[in-house]
Amino acid sequence: MGAEGAWSTPIRVPDAGSYRVFADFKRAGRSETLAADLGVDGPVDWQRMPPPAPTALSGDGYEVSMEGDGAGRGAQSALGFTVRRDGEPVDVQPYLGARGHLVALREGDMAYLHVHPTEAKGHGGGHDAQRGRAPIAFATEFPTAGRYRLFLQFKHQDRVRTAAFTREVGR
């Protein structure tokens, strides 16, 4: 926060294209989300949303697997994420007061959904049997049918990492 009371953060956008930036915060006990569109001039290499897959790589040997029910729009959906590095499960560190954060953006209009994890032993109480580590569990409700891009942020070895997934939500 600057001297005049405004918050700011530097961002680096490496490629030309259309972007949407979000500010997600609490004020007077209420959750607030602000968004703005950002255009970066230059030749654009448009990419289709990747197809759904159960695993995602987040660099440096990290692989994240996603499990969950196929609940449709408007229904409670349970999602669990297990983080591994070089094939071994890892214990994630708290990040902004939670084991992880999940953001979902809807294809087409970029509607925004931010979800916090349920209790640490959530996701049906299941654990990674190999090491006793619980998945990072979320209970969310997707408002409409469609394709969503999910971004899981987790912290390990004092660095925040992101894993991206595509989720098809039925009617």
Secondary structure as the mmCIF struct_conf table of DSSP 4:
data_model
#
loop_
_struct_conf.conf_type_id
_struct_conf.id
_struct_conf.beg_label_comp_id
_struct_conf.beg_label_asym_id
_struct_conf.beg_label_seq_id
_struct_conf.end_label_comp_id
_struct_conf.end_label_asym_id
_struct_conf.end_label_seq_id
TURN_TY1_P TURN_TY1_P1 ALA A 3 GLU A 4
BEND BEND1 GLY A 5 GLY A 5
BEND BEND2 ASP A 15 ASP A 15
STRN STRN1 GLY A 17 ARG A 27
TURN_TY1_P TURN_TY1_P2 ALA A 28 GLY A 29
STRN STRN2 ARG A 30 VAL A 40
BEND BEND3 GLY A 42 GLY A 42
HELX_LH_PP_P HELX_LH_PP_P1 ARG A 48 PRO A 52
BEND BEND4 PRO A 54 PRO A 54
STRN STRN3 THR A 55 LEU A 57
BEND BEND5 GLY A 59 GLY A 59
TURN_TY1_P TURN_TY1_P3 ASP A 60 GLY A 61
STRN STRN4 TYR A 62 GLY A 68
TURN_TY1_P TURN_TY1_P4 ARG A 73 GLY A 74
BEND BEND6 ALA A 75 ALA A 75
STRN STRN5 GLN A 76 ARG A 85
TURN_TY1_P TURN_TY1_P5 ASP A 86 GLY A 87
STRN STRN6 GLU A 88 PRO A 89
HELX_LH_PP_P HELX_LH_PP_P2 ASP A 91 VAL A 92
STRN STRN7 GLN A 93 GLN A 93
HELX_LH_PP_P HELX_LH_PP_P3 PRO A 94 PRO A 94
STRN STRN8 TYR A 95 TYR A 95
TURN_TY1_P TURN_TY1_P6 LEU A 96 GLY A 97
STRN STRN9 ALA A 98 ALA A 98
BEND BEND7 ARG A 99 ARG A 99
STRN STRN10 HIS A 101 ARG A 106
TURN_TY1_P TURN_TY1_P7 GLU A 107 ASP A 109
STRN STRN11 TYR A 112 VAL A 115
STRN STRN12 PRO A 117 PRO A 117
TURN_TY1_P TURN_TY1_P8 ALA A 120 LYS A 121
BEND BEND8 HIS A 123 HIS A 123
TURN_TY1_P TURN_TY1_P9 GLY A 124 GLY A 125
STRN STRN13 ASP A 128 ASP A 128
TURN_TY1_P TURN_TY1_P10 ALA A 129 GLY A 132
STRN STRN14 ARG A 133 ARG A 133
HELX_LH_PP_P HELX_LH_PP_P4 ALA A 134 PRO A 135
STRN STRN15 ILE A 136 GLU A 141
BEND BEND9 PRO A 143 ALA A 145
STRN STRN16 GLY A 146 HIS A 156
TURN_TY1_P TURN_TY1_P11 GLN A 157 ASP A 158
STRN STRN17 ARG A 159 VAL A 169
#
